[in-house]
Amino acid sequence: MRFKDKIVLITGSAGGIGFKTALDFGNEGAIVAVTDIDFEMAKKLSNQIISNGGVAEPFQLDVTDLDQTKNVFETLNEKHGVCDIVFCNAGIREITPMLDLEFEDWKKVIDVNVNGVFLSAQTFAKNCVKHNKKGNIVITSSTLGIVAANSRCAYTTSKHATIGLTKQLAMDLAKNNIRVNAVAPGVIRTPLTERYFQDKEVAEKINGIHAMNRVGEPEEVSNAVRFLASDESTFCTGSILTVDGGWTAGKFM
Ligand SMILES: NC(=O)c1ccc[n+]([C@@H]2O[C@H](COP(=O)([O-])OP(=O)(O)OC[C@H]3O[C@@H](n4cnc5c(N)ncnc54)[C@H](O)[C@@H]3O)[C@@H](O)[C@H]2O)c1
């Protein structure tokens, strides 16, 4: 029970990685604020954590909305206490050749993946500082925060930004006893990547990007997130933990 009575807020909880991580935090004793833009899914997940014997509360939260973000933290303060851990995980992806990418679509990806992470992290950190409490921020970046790929201009840019943001927040918040780290997953089997696996040829190509010749599972990301959020990583801040089966380790010759 590494997270007994710790209050953990997860954004984008209803998706593959957020969902599994929320369940696992719940199973390890945390009070889980299950947030997503999709409130129906957040409620379902929250009920699942409760039926597993855990404590959870669902919230509708669009990470690009500052007022909603503030309200969620304030409601948590009133009902459960000051949030200990935030997992800034919500993200969207756009696959379009760069020359065809509409500016509106570029802005949408940057808004959710960069502005959304900043708003959740800053609101969380202000709340910790105001209540004189230490804190822990984990951000979901991506291998595409480290290298680029074809036709993912906005996504790659946004995920590189989250790595810069992780390092910057780690520098700014160390004095406040707030650690900030990121996970950089390779391809993980979730609703976001589902369509890769419908075609055998595409699936084989995607497997082959990773040195381990397979994609990852949400549980493998959840394990890394909970390590960074736990007292097993007390000297880690500004760290980028790849969970990518060797994708960014190098290229085969
Ligand atoms: N699946 C992968 O292969 C992979 C790899 C690297 C990084 N990631 C990153 O991991 C994170 C989670 O990805 P996933 O695969 O679980 O995706 P997913 O699509 O399964 O889940 C994303 C969740 O975010 C929510 N969301 C979307 N816009 C939102 C907003 N404005 N506010 C709040 N919630 C919003 C969605 O409703 C969904 O529940 C993302 O940041 C993604 O970029 C995923």
The ligand as a MOL file (V3000), in Angstrom:
LIG
                    3D

  0  0  0     0  0            999 V3000
M  V30 BEGIN CTAB
M  V30 COUNTS 44 48 0 0 0
M  V30 BEGIN ATOM
M  V30 1 N -0.8200 4.9470 -26.4670 0
M  V30 2 C 0.4050 5.2570 -26.8490 0
M  V30 3 O 1.0160 4.5430 -27.6710 0
M  V30 4 C 1.0970 6.4490 -26.2730 0
M  V30 5 C 2.4810 6.5560 -26.4610 0
M  V30 6 C 3.1560 7.6390 -25.9340 0
M  V30 7 C 2.4710 8.5950 -25.2250 0
M  V30 8 N 1.1180 8.4670 -25.0670 0 CHG=1
M  V30 9 C 0.4420 9.5170 -24.3140 0
M  V30 10 O -0.1830 8.9280 -23.2050 0
M  V30 11 C -1.3110 9.7140 -22.8330 0
M  V30 12 C -2.5240 8.8300 -22.7360 0
M  V30 13 O -2.6660 8.1810 -23.9710 0
M  V30 14 P -3.6410 6.9350 -24.2040 0
M  V30 15 O -2.9780 6.0790 -25.1860 0
M  V30 16 O -4.1040 6.3930 -22.9240 0 CHG=-1
M  V30 17 O -4.7800 7.7240 -24.9740 0
M  V30 18 P -6.3560 7.5680 -24.9790 0
M  V30 19 O -6.8240 8.2460 -26.2030 0
M  V30 20 O -6.7190 6.1460 -24.7230 0
M  V30 21 O -6.7350 8.4340 -23.6990 0
M  V30 22 C -6.6280 9.8190 -23.6420 0
M  V30 23 C -7.6920 10.3350 -22.6900 0
M  V30 24 O -7.5760 11.7450 -22.6460 0
M  V30 25 C -8.8750 12.2960 -22.6550 0
M  V30 26 N -8.8370 13.6730 -23.1590 0
M  V30 27 C -8.7190 14.0940 -24.4320 0
M  V30 28 N -8.7690 15.4400 -24.4770 0
M  V30 29 C -8.8930 15.8650 -23.1970 0
M  V30 30 C -8.9750 17.1400 -22.5770 0
M  V30 31 N -8.9790 18.2700 -23.3010 0
M  V30 32 N -9.0860 17.1940 -21.2400 0
M  V30 33 C -9.1060 16.0680 -20.4970 0
M  V30 34 N -9.0620 14.8340 -21.0180 0
M  V30 35 C -8.9320 14.7430 -22.3520 0
M  V30 36 C -9.6870 11.3700 -23.5400 0
M  V30 37 O -11.0860 11.4840 -23.2680 0
M  V30 38 C -9.1140 10.0080 -23.1600 0
M  V30 39 O -9.8350 9.4230 -22.1010 0
M  V30 40 C -1.4070 10.8220 -23.8810 0
M  V30 41 O -0.7910 11.9830 -23.3990 0
M  V30 42 C -0.6320 10.2540 -25.0500 0
M  V30 43 O -0.1230 11.2480 -25.8760 0
M  V30 44 C 0.4280 7.4180 -25.5540 0
M  V30 END ATOM
M  V30 BEGIN BOND
M  V30 1 1 1 2
M  V30 2 2 2 3
M  V30 3 1 2 4
M  V30 4 1 4 5
M  V30 5 2 4 44
M  V30 6 2 5 6
M  V30 7 1 6 7
M  V30 8 2 7 8
M  V30 9 1 8 9
M  V30 10 1 8 44
M  V30 11 1 9 10
M  V30 12 1 9 42
M  V30 13 1 10 11
M  V30 14 1 11 12
M  V30 15 1 11 40
M  V30 16 1 12 13
M  V30 17 1 13 14
M  V30 18 2 14 15
M  V30 19 1 14 16
M  V30 20 1 14 17
M  V30 21 1 17 18
M  V30 22 2 18 19
M  V30 23 1 18 20
M  V30 24 1 18 21
M  V30 25 1 21 22
M  V30 26 1 22 23
M  V30 27 1 23 24
M  V30 28 1 23 38
M  V30 29 1 24 25
M  V30 30 1 25 26
M  V30 31 1 25 36
M  V30 32 1 26 27
M  V30 33 1 26 35
M  V30 34 2 27 28
M  V30 35 1 28 29
M  V30 36 1 29 30
M  V30 37 2 29 35
M  V30 38 1 30 31
M  V30 39 2 30 32
M  V30 40 1 32 33
M  V30 41 2 33 34
M  V30 42 1 34 35
M  V30 43 1 36 37
M  V30 44 1 36 38
M  V30 45 1 38 39
M  V30 46 1 40 41
M  V30 47 1 40 42
M  V30 48 1 42 43
M  V30 END BOND
M  V30 END CTAB
M  END
